[in-house]
């Protein structure tokens, strides 16, 4: 199951560099994870200072 970014996201961008497959991009109001590209590694979750990323 892919990781998702919650509304706690402050759009700091720290998760983007943490994703080894480039599945994270800036959405309309916060960053979003492309579920089709996400490999469920969890690297992004460890980089989020707000704890806004969790397995969906």
PQR file with spaces between the fields and no chain letter, atoms N, CA, C, O and H, PARSE charges and radii, in Angstrom:
ATOM       1  N    UNK     1       0.843   -1.176    0.000 -0.4000 1.5000
ATOM       2  CA   UNK     1       0.000    0.000    0.000 -0.0000 2.0000
ATOM       3  C    UNK     1       0.892    1.244    0.000  0.5500 1.7000
ATOM       4  O    UNK     1       1.834    1.337    0.787 -0.5500 1.4000
ATOM       5  N    UNK     2       0.597    2.177   -0.864 -0.4000 1.5000
ATOM       6  CA   UNK     2       1.408    3.385   -1.020 -0.0000 2.0000
ATOM       7  C    UNK     2       1.326    4.294    0.200  0.5500 1.7000
ATOM       8  O    UNK     2       0.370    4.249    0.974 -0.5500 1.4000
ATOM       9  H    UNK     2      -0.168    2.102   -1.503  0.4000 1.0000
ATOM      10  N    UNK     3       2.338    5.102    0.344 -0.4000 1.5000
ATOM      11  CA   UNK     3       2.351    6.106    1.407 -0.0000 2.0000
ATOM      12  C    UNK     3       1.521    7.303    0.957  0.5500 1.7000
ATOM      13  O    UNK     3       1.385    7.558   -0.240 -0.5500 1.4000
ATOM      14  H    UNK     3       3.115    5.139   -0.284  0.4000 1.0000
ATOM      15  N    UNK     4       0.972    8.030    1.914 -0.4000 1.5000
ATOM      16  CA   UNK     4       0.177    9.216    1.614 -0.0000 2.0000
ATOM      17  C    UNK     4       0.633   10.370    2.503  0.5500 1.7000
ATOM      18  O    UNK     4       1.187   10.158    3.582 -0.5500 1.4000
ATOM      19  H    UNK     4       1.083    7.823    2.887  0.4000 1.0000
ATOM      20  N    UNK     5       0.392   11.582    2.037 -0.4000 1.5000
ATOM      21  CA   UNK     5       0.750   12.781    2.785 -0.0000 2.0000
ATOM      22  C    UNK     5      -0.536   13.415    3.306  0.5500 1.7000
ATOM      23  O    UNK     5      -1.452   13.696    2.533 -0.5500 1.4000
ATOM      24  H    UNK     5      -0.058   11.754    1.161  0.4000 1.0000
ATOM      25  N    UNK     6      -0.601   13.637    4.605 -0.4000 1.5000
ATOM      26  CA   UNK     6      -1.804   14.188    5.223 -0.0000 2.0000
ATOM      27  C    UNK     6      -1.844   15.706    5.137  0.5500 1.7000
ATOM      28  O    UNK     6      -0.922   16.341    4.625 -0.5500 1.4000
ATOM      29  H    UNK     6       0.143   13.409    5.233  0.4000 1.0000
ATOM      30  N    UNK     7      -2.934   16.276    5.648 -0.4000 1.5000
ATOM      31  CA   UNK     7      -3.106   17.725    5.667 -0.0000 2.0000
ATOM      32  C    UNK     7      -2.120   18.427    6.595  0.5500 1.7000
ATOM      33  O    UNK     7      -2.043   19.655    6.596 -0.5500 1.4000
ATOM      34  H    UNK     7      -3.683   15.760    6.063  0.4000 1.0000
ATOM      35  N    UNK     8      -1.366   17.667    7.381 -0.4000 1.5000
ATOM      36  CA   UNK     8      -0.355   18.258    8.263 -0.0000 2.0000
ATOM      37  C    UNK     8       0.860   18.754    7.472  0.5500 1.7000
ATOM      38  O    UNK     8       1.736   19.414    8.030 -0.5500 1.4000
ATOM      39  H    UNK     8      -1.428   16.669    7.380  0.4000 1.0000
ATOM      40  N    UNK     9       0.912   18.437    6.183 -0.4000 1.5000
ATOM      41  CA   UNK     9       2.019   18.862    5.308 -0.0000 2.0000
ATOM      42  C    UNK     9       2.107   20.388    5.271  0.5500 1.7000
ATOM      43  O    UNK     9       1.105   21.080    5.085 -0.5500 1.4000
ATOM      44  H    UNK     9       0.200   17.901    5.730  0.4000 1.0000
ATOM      45  N    UNK    10       3.333   20.897    5.454 -0.4000 1.5000
ATOM      46  CA   UNK    10       3.571   22.345    5.400 -0.0000 2.0000
ATOM      47  C    UNK    10       4.306   22.745    4.118  0.5500 1.7000
ATOM      48  O    UNK    10       4.785   23.872    3.999 -0.5500 1.4000
ATOM      49  H    UNK    10       4.146   20.336    5.605  0.4000 1.0000
ATOM      50  N    UNK    11       4.391   21.822    3.165 -0.4000 1.5000
ATOM      51  CA   UNK    11       5.029   22.053    1.861 -0.0000 2.0000
ATOM      52  C    UNK    11       6.480   22.498    1.970  0.5500 1.7000
ATOM      53  O    UNK    11       6.923   23.372    1.226 -0.5500 1.4000
ATOM      54  H    UNK    11       4.002   20.906    3.261  0.4000 1.0000
ATOM      55  N    UNK    12       7.212   21.904    2.889 -0.4000 1.5000
ATOM      56  CA   UNK    12       8.630   22.253    3.051 -0.0000 2.0000
ATOM      57  C    UNK    12       9.507   21.593    1.990  0.5500 1.7000
ATOM      58  O    UNK    12      10.596   22.084    1.692 -0.5500 1.4000
ATOM      59  H    UNK    12       6.852   21.193    3.493  0.4000 1.0000
ATOM      60  N    UNK    13       9.032   20.467    1.409 -0.4000 1.5000
ATOM      61  CA   UNK    13       9.776   19.805    0.349 -0.0000 2.0000
ATOM      62  C    UNK    13      10.826   18.811    0.795  0.5500 1.7000
ATOM      63  O    UNK    13      11.506   18.227   -0.049 -0.5500 1.4000
ATOM      64  H    UNK    13       8.148   20.068    1.651  0.4000 1.0000
ATOM      65  N    UNK    14      10.983   18.598    2.083 -0.4000 1.5000
ATOM      66  CA   UNK    14      12.027   17.680    2.552 -0.0000 2.0000
ATOM      67  C    UNK    14      11.780   16.248    2.083  0.5500 1.7000
ATOM      68  O    UNK    14      12.731   15.478    1.944 -0.5500 1.4000
ATOM      69  H    UNK    14      10.431   19.072    2.769  0.4000 1.0000
ATOM      70  N    UNK    15      10.551   15.886    1.842 -0.4000 1.5000
ATOM      71  CA   UNK    15      10.221   14.529    1.415 -0.0000 2.0000
ATOM      72  C    UNK    15      10.645   14.245   -0.021  0.5500 1.7000
ATOM      73  O    UNK    15      10.920   13.098   -0.371 -0.5500 1.4000
ATOM      74  H    UNK    15       9.779   16.512    1.955  0.4000 1.0000
ATOM      75  N    UNK    16      10.700   15.268   -0.843 -0.4000 1.5000
ATOM      76  CA   UNK    16      11.017   15.086   -2.264 -0.0000 2.0000
ATOM      77  C    UNK    16      12.373   14.420   -2.438  0.5500 1.7000
ATOM      78  O    UNK    16      12.491   13.458   -3.197 -0.5500 1.4000
ATOM      79  H    UNK    16      10.478   16.201   -0.559  0.4000 1.0000
ATOM      80  N    UNK    17      13.386   14.908   -1.757 -0.4000 1.5000
ATOM      81  CA   UNK    17      14.724   14.332   -1.868 -0.0000 2.0000
ATOM      82  C    UNK    17      14.819   12.968   -1.197  0.5500 1.7000
ATOM      83  O    UNK    17      15.740   12.203   -1.486 -0.5500 1.4000
ATOM      84  H    UNK    17      13.290   15.689   -1.140  0.4000 1.0000
ATOM      85  N    UNK    18      13.887   12.652   -0.309 -0.4000 1.5000
ATOM      86  CA   UNK    18      13.888   11.371    0.375 -0.0000 2.0000
ATOM      87  C    UNK    18      13.300   10.239   -0.439  0.5500 1.7000
ATOM      88  O    UNK    18      13.414    9.076   -0.052 -0.5500 1.4000
ATOM      89  H    UNK    18      13.140   13.273   -0.074  0.4000 1.0000
ATOM      90  N    UNK    19      12.674   10.557   -1.558 -0.4000 1.5000
ATOM      91  CA   UNK    19      12.036    9.531   -2.392 -0.0000 2.0000
ATOM      92  C    UNK    19      12.995    9.051   -3.482  0.5500 1.7000
ATOM      93  O    UNK    19      13.377    9.835   -4.352 -0.5500 1.4000
ATOM      94  H    UNK    19      12.581   11.501   -1.872  0.4000 1.0000
ATOM      95  N    UNK    20      13.390    7.769   -3.448 -0.4000 1.5000
ATOM      96  CA   UNK    20      14.356    7.263   -4.431 -0.0000 2.0000
ATOM      97  C    UNK    20      13.785    7.081   -5.836  0.5500 1.7000
ATOM      98  O    UNK    20      14.548    6.908   -6.787 -0.5500 1.4000
ATOM      99  H    UNK    20      13.079    7.133   -2.742  0.4000 1.0000
ATOM     100  N    UNK    21      12.457    7.118   -5.988 -0.4000 1.5000
ATOM     101  CA   UNK    21      11.853    6.912   -7.307 -0.0000 2.0000
ATOM     102  C    UNK    21      11.139    8.146   -7.846  0.5500 1.7000
ATOM     103  O    UNK    21      10.496    8.072   -8.893 -0.5500 1.4000
ATOM     104  H    UNK    21      11.837    7.259   -5.217  0.4000 1.0000
ATOM     105  N    UNK    22      11.240    9.276   -7.156 -0.4000 1.5000
ATOM     106  CA   UNK    22      10.641   10.513   -7.631 -0.0000 2.0000
ATOM     107  C    UNK    22       9.125   10.508   -7.660  0.5500 1.7000
ATOM     108  O    UNK    22       8.518   11.106   -8.549 -0.5500 1.4000
ATOM     109  H    UNK    22      11.763    9.336   -6.306  0.4000 1.0000
ATOM     110  N    UNK    23       8.504    9.835   -6.693 -0.4000 1.5000
ATOM     111  CA   UNK    23       7.042    9.715   -6.668 -0.0000 2.0000
ATOM     112  C    UNK    23       6.345   10.890   -5.991  0.5500 1.7000
ATOM     113  O    UNK    23       5.116   10.922   -5.935 -0.5500 1.4000
ATOM     114  H    UNK    23       8.997    9.350   -5.971  0.4000 1.0000
ATOM     115  N    UNK    24       7.106   11.858   -5.475 -0.4000 1.5000
ATOM     116  CA   UNK    24       6.517   12.974   -4.742 -0.0000 2.0000
ATOM     117  C    UNK    24       6.646   14.264   -5.556  0.5500 1.7000
ATOM     118  O    UNK    24       7.708   14.582   -6.092 -0.5500 1.4000
ATOM     119  H    UNK    24       8.105   11.832   -5.520  0.4000 1.0000
ATOM     120  N    UNK    25       5.534   14.992   -5.629 -0.4000 1.5000
ATOM     121  CA   UNK    25       5.544   16.263   -6.353 -0.0000 2.0000
ATOM     122  C    UNK    25       4.656   17.267   -5.634  0.5500 1.7000
ATOM     123  O    UNK    25       3.854   16.901   -4.775 -0.5500 1.4000
ATOM     124  H    UNK    25       4.672   14.734   -5.193  0.4000 1.0000
ATOM     125  N    UNK    26       4.807   18.529   -5.991 -0.4000 1.5000
ATOM     126  CA   UNK    26       3.997   19.590   -5.398 -0.0000 2.0000
ATOM     127  C    UNK    26       2.588   19.526   -5.987  0.5500 1.7000
ATOM     128  O    UNK    26       2.416   19.559   -7.206 -0.5500 1.4000
ATOM     129  H    UNK    26       5.459   18.827   -6.689  0.4000 1.0000
ATOM     130  N    UNK    27       1.596   19.436   -5.125 -0.4000 1.5000
ATOM     131  CA   UNK    27       0.204   19.462   -5.557 -0.0000 2.0000
ATOM     132  C    UNK    27      -0.340   20.870   -5.445  0.5500 1.7000
ATOM     133  O    UNK    27       0.425   21.829   -5.342 -0.5500 1.4000
ATOM     134  H    UNK    27       1.736   19.409   -4.135  0.4000 1.0000
ATOM     135  N    UNK    28      -1.654   21.002   -5.464 -0.4000 1.5000
ATOM     136  CA   UNK    28      -2.287   22.316   -5.394 -0.0000 2.0000
ATOM     137  C    UNK    28      -2.001   23.025   -4.076  0.5500 1.7000
ATOM     138  O    UNK    28      -1.650   24.205   -4.065 -0.5500 1.4000
ATOM     139  H    UNK    28      -2.275   20.223   -5.548  0.4000 1.0000
ATOM     140  N    UNK    29      -2.152   22.307   -2.965 -0.4000 1.5000
ATOM     141  CA   UNK    29      -1.975   22.952   -1.660 -0.0000 2.0000
ATOM     142  C    UNK    29      -0.920   22.292   -0.785  0.5500 1.7000
ATOM     143  O    UNK    29      -0.565   22.829    0.265 -0.5500 1.4000
ATOM     144  H    UNK    29      -2.438   21.348   -2.974  0.4000 1.0000
ATOM     145  N    UNK    30      -0.413   21.135   -1.201 -0.4000 1.5000
ATOM     146  CA   UNK    30       0.621   20.425   -0.445 -0.0000 2.0000
ATOM     147  C    UNK    30       1.281   19.416   -1.373  0.5500 1.7000
ATOM     148  O    UNK    30       0.856   19.238   -2.515 -0.5500 1.4000
ATOM     149  H    UNK    30      -0.700   20.699   -2.053  0.4000 1.0000
ATOM     150  N    UNK    31       2.315   18.764   -0.878 -0.4000 1.5000
ATOM     151  CA   UNK    31       2.966   17.732   -1.676 -0.0000 2.0000
ATOM     152  C    UNK    31       2.089   16.502   -1.731  0.5500 1.7000
ATOM     153  O    UNK    31       1.314   16.245   -0.810 -0.5500 1.4000
ATOM     154  H    UNK    31       2.660   18.909    0.050  0.4000 1.0000
ATOM     155  N    UNK    32       2.207   15.727   -2.823 -0.4000 1.5000
ATOM     156  CA   UNK    32       1.419   14.514   -3.014 -0.0000 2.0000
ATOM     157  C    UNK    32       2.329   13.381   -3.475  0.5500 1.7000
ATOM     158  O    UNK    32       3.382   13.614   -4.068 -0.5500 1.4000
ATOM     159  H    UNK    32       2.837   15.935   -3.571  0.4000 1.0000
ATOM     160  N    UNK    33       1.907   12.156   -3.194 -0.4000 1.5000
ATOM     161  CA   UNK    33       2.652   10.972   -3.601 -0.0000 2.0000
ATOM     162  C    UNK    33       1.865   10.248   -4.683  0.5500 1.7000
ATOM     163  O    UNK    33       0.677    9.975   -4.513 -0.5500 1.4000
ATOM     164  H    UNK    33       1.051   11.966   -2.713  0.4000 1.0000
ATOM     165  N    UNK    34       2.519    9.937   -5.787 -0.4000 1.5000
ATOM     166  CA   UNK    34       1.912    9.177   -6.870 -0.0000 2.0000
ATOM     167  C    UNK    34       1.880    7.712   -6.435  0.5500 1.7000
ATOM     168  O    UNK    34       2.920    7.056   -6.379 -0.5500 1.4000
ATOM     169  H    UNK    34       3.485   10.159   -5.925  0.4000 1.0000
ATOM     170  N    UNK    35       0.693    7.205   -6.130 -0.4000 1.5000
ATOM     171  CA   UNK    35       0.544    5.843   -5.621 -0.0000 2.0000
ATOM     172  C    UNK    35       1.059    4.798   -6.611  0.5500 1.7000
ATOM     173  O    UNK    35       1.533    3.740   -6.196 -0.5500 1.4000
ATOM     174  H    UNK    35      -0.152    7.738   -6.176  0.4000 1.0000
ATOM     175  N    UNK    36       0.975    5.076   -7.894 -0.4000 1.5000
ATOM     176  CA   UNK    36       1.453    4.137   -8.903 -0.0000 2.0000
ATOM     177  C    UNK    36       2.963    4.047   -8.968  0.5500 1.7000
ATOM     178  O    UNK    36       3.509    3.020   -9.372 -0.5500 1.4000
ATOM     179  H    UNK    36       0.590    5.935   -8.231  0.4000 1.0000
ATOM     180  N    UNK    37       3.640    5.109   -8.576 -0.4000 1.5000
ATOM     181  CA   UNK    37       5.097    5.140   -8.620 -0.0000 2.0000
ATOM     182  C    UNK    37       5.736    4.774   -7.277  0.5500 1.7000
ATOM     183  O    UNK    37       6.893    4.355   -7.231 -0.5500 1.4000
ATOM     184  H    UNK    37       3.197    5.943   -8.249  0.4000 1.0000
ATOM     185  N    UNK    38       4.984    4.931   -6.193 -0.4000 1.5000
ATOM     186  CA   UNK    38       5.493    4.659   -4.843 -0.0000 2.0000
ATOM     187  C    UNK    38       5.859    3.183   -4.693  0.5500 1.7000
ATOM     188  O    UNK    38       5.073    2.304   -5.050 -0.5500 1.4000
ATOM     189  H    UNK    38       4.044    5.271   -6.230  0.4000 1.0000
ATOM     190  N    UNK    39       7.055    2.915   -4.164 -0.4000 1.5000
ATOM     191  CA   UNK    39       7.506    1.533   -3.974 -0.0000 2.0000
ATOM     192  C    UNK    39       7.403    1.088   -2.513  0.5500 1.7000
ATOM     193  O    UNK    39       7.958    0.055   -2.137 -0.5500 1.4000
ATOM     194  H    UNK    39       7.693    3.628   -3.874  0.4000 1.0000
ATOM     195  N    UNK    40       6.700    1.858   -1.698 -0.4000 1.5000
ATOM     196  CA   UNK    40       6.444    1.516   -0.291 -0.0000 2.0000
ATOM     197  C    UNK    40       7.705    1.342    0.548  0.5500 1.7000
ATOM     198  O    UNK    40       7.741    0.498    1.443 -0.5500 1.4000
ATOM     199  H    UNK    40       6.249    2.697   -2.004  0.4000 1.0000
ATOM     200  N    UNK    41       8.725    2.120    0.271 -0.4000 1.5000
ATOM     201  CA   UNK    41       9.978    1.970    1.018 -0.0000 2.0000
ATOM     202  C    UNK    41       9.967    2.732    2.338  0.5500 1.7000
ATOM     203  O    UNK    41      10.687    2.365    3.267 -0.5500 1.4000
ATOM     204  H    UNK    41       8.697    2.805   -0.456  0.4000 1.0000
ATOM     205  N    UNK    42       9.154    3.793    2.433 -0.4000 1.5000
ATOM     206  CA   UNK    42       9.053    4.570    3.656 -0.0000 2.0000
ATOM     207  C    UNK    42      10.145    5.600    3.864  0.5500 1.7000
ATOM     208  O    UNK    42      10.190    6.241    4.914 -0.5500 1.4000
ATOM     209  H    UNK    42       8.570    4.090    1.679  0.4000 1.0000
ATOM     210  N    UNK    43      11.019    5.773    2.899 -0.4000 1.5000
ATOM     211  CA   UNK    43      12.109    6.746    3.039 -0.0000 2.0000
ATOM     212  C    UNK    43      11.586    8.154    3.263  0.5500 1.7000
ATOM     213  O    UNK    43      12.170    8.916    4.033 -0.5500 1.4000
ATOM     214  H    UNK    43      10.983    5.253    2.046  0.4000 1.0000
ATOM     215  N    UNK    44      10.515    8.503    2.612 -0.4000 1.5000
ATOM     216  CA   UNK    44       9.955    9.850    2.727 -0.0000 2.0000
ATOM     217  C    UNK    44       9.411   10.115    4.130  0.5500 1.7000
ATOM     218  O    UNK    44       9.544   11.224    4.647 -0.5500 1.4000
ATOM     219  H    UNK    44      10.040    7.884    1.986  0.4000 1.0000
ATOM     220  N    UNK    45       8.809    9.123    4.735 -0.4000 1.5000
ATOM     221  CA   UNK    45       8.209    9.295    6.059 -0.0000 2.0000
ATOM     222  C    UNK    45       9.244    9.704    7.085  0.5500 1.7000
ATOM     223  O    UNK    45       8.937   10.470    7.999 -0.5500 1.4000
ATOM     224  H    UNK    45       8.701    8.222    4.315  0.4000 1.0000
ATOM     225  N    UNK    46      10.449    9.214    6.953 -0.4000 1.5000
ATOM     226  CA   UNK    46      11.516    9.548    7.884 -0.0000 2.0000
ATOM     227  C    UNK    46      12.066   10.946    7.717  0.5500 1.7000
ATOM     228  O    UNK    46      12.746   11.459    8.606 -0.5500 1.4000
ATOM     229  H    UNK    46      10.698    8.592    6.211  0.4000 1.0000
ATOM     230  N    UNK    47      11.776   11.572    6.580 -0.4000 1.5000
ATOM     231  CA   UNK    47      12.318   12.921    6.340 -0.0000 2.0000
ATOM     232  C    UNK    47      11.340   14.028    6.688  0.5500 1.7000
ATOM     233  O    UNK    47      11.732   15.193    6.746 -0.5500 1.4000
ATOM     234  H    UNK    47      11.224   11.155    5.858  0.4000 1.0000
ATOM     235  N    UNK    48      10.082   13.698    6.920 -0.4000 1.5000
ATOM     236  CA   UNK    48       9.049   14.713    7.170 -0.0000 2.0000
ATOM     237  C    UNK    48       9.114   15.232    8.609  0.5500 1.7000
ATOM     238  O    UNK    48       8.915   14.469    9.554 -0.5500 1.4000
ATOM     239  H    UNK    48       9.763   12.751    6.873  0.4000 1.0000
ATOM     240  N    UNK    49       9.394   16.532    8.776 -0.4000 1.5000
ATOM     241  CA   UNK    49       9.478   17.085   10.133 -0.0000 2.0000
ATOM     242  C    UNK    49       8.130   17.179   10.838  0.5500 1.7000
ATOM     243  O    UNK    49       8.079   17.333   12.058 -0.5500 1.4000
ATOM     244  H    UNK    49       9.555   17.152    8.009  0.4000 1.0000
ATOM     245  N    UNK    50       7.046   17.087   10.084 -0.4000 1.5000
ATOM     246  CA   UNK    50       5.705   17.197   10.650 -0.0000 2.0000
ATOM     247  C    UNK    50       5.060   15.831   10.901  0.5500 1.7000
ATOM     248  O    UNK    50       3.978   15.762   11.483 -0.5500 1.4000
ATOM     249  H    UNK    50       7.088   16.962    9.092  0.4000 1.0000
ATOM     250  N    UNK    51       5.699   14.762   10.477 -0.4000 1.5000
ATOM     251  CA   UNK    51       5.110   13.435   10.623 -0.0000 2.0000
ATOM     252  C    UNK    51       3.847   13.285    9.779  0.5500 1.7000
ATOM     253  O    UNK    51       2.921   12.567   10.154 -0.5500 1.4000
ATOM     254  H    UNK    51       6.579   14.818   10.004  0.4000 1.0000
ATOM     255  N    UNK    52       3.819   13.963    8.648 -0.4000 1.5000
ATOM     256  CA   UNK    52       2.625   14.000    7.808 -0.0000 2.0000
ATOM     257  C    UNK    52       2.541   12.859    6.800  0.5500 1.7000
ATOM     258  O    UNK    52       1.587   12.797    6.025 -0.5500 1.4000
ATOM     259  H    UNK    52       4.571   14.547    8.343  0.4000 1.0000
ATOM     260  N    UNK    53       3.519   11.958    6.797 -0.4000 1.5000
ATOM     261  CA   UNK    53       3.522   10.889    5.811 -0.0000 2.0000
ATOM     262  C    UNK    53       3.380    9.540    6.513  0.5500 1.7000
ATOM     263  O    UNK    53       4.120    9.218    7.443 -0.5500 1.4000
ATOM     264  H    UNK    53       4.294   12.009    7.427  0.4000 1.0000
ATOM     265  N    UNK    54       2.404    8.762    6.037 -0.4000 1.5000
ATOM     266  CA   UNK    54       2.142    7.454    6.630 -0.0000 2.0000
ATOM     267  C    UNK    54       1.671    6.505    5.539  0.5500 1.7000
ATOM     268  O    UNK    54       1.253    6.937    4.465 -0.5500 1.4000
ATOM     269  H    UNK    54       1.803    9.024    5.282  0.4000 1.0000
ATOM     270  N    UNK    55       1.740    5.232    5.816 -0.4000 1.5000
ATOM     271  CA   UNK    55       1.249    4.249    4.879 -0.0000 2.0000
ATOM     272  C    UNK    55      -0.259    4.342    4.803  0.5500 1.7000
ATOM     273  O    UNK    55      -0.945    4.329    5.826 -0.5500 1.4000
ATOM     274  H    UNK    55       2.079    4.881    6.688  0.4000 1.0000
ATOM     275  N    UNK    56      -0.773    4.436    3.587 -0.4000 1.5000
ATOM     276  CA   UNK    56      -2.202    4.619    3.369 -0.0000 2.0000
ATOM     277  C    UNK    56      -2.905    3.377    3.282  0.5500 1.7000
ATOM     278  O    UNK    56      -4.122    3.368    3.098 -0.5500 1.4000
ATOM     279  H    UNK    56      -0.216    4.447    2.757  0.4000 1.0000
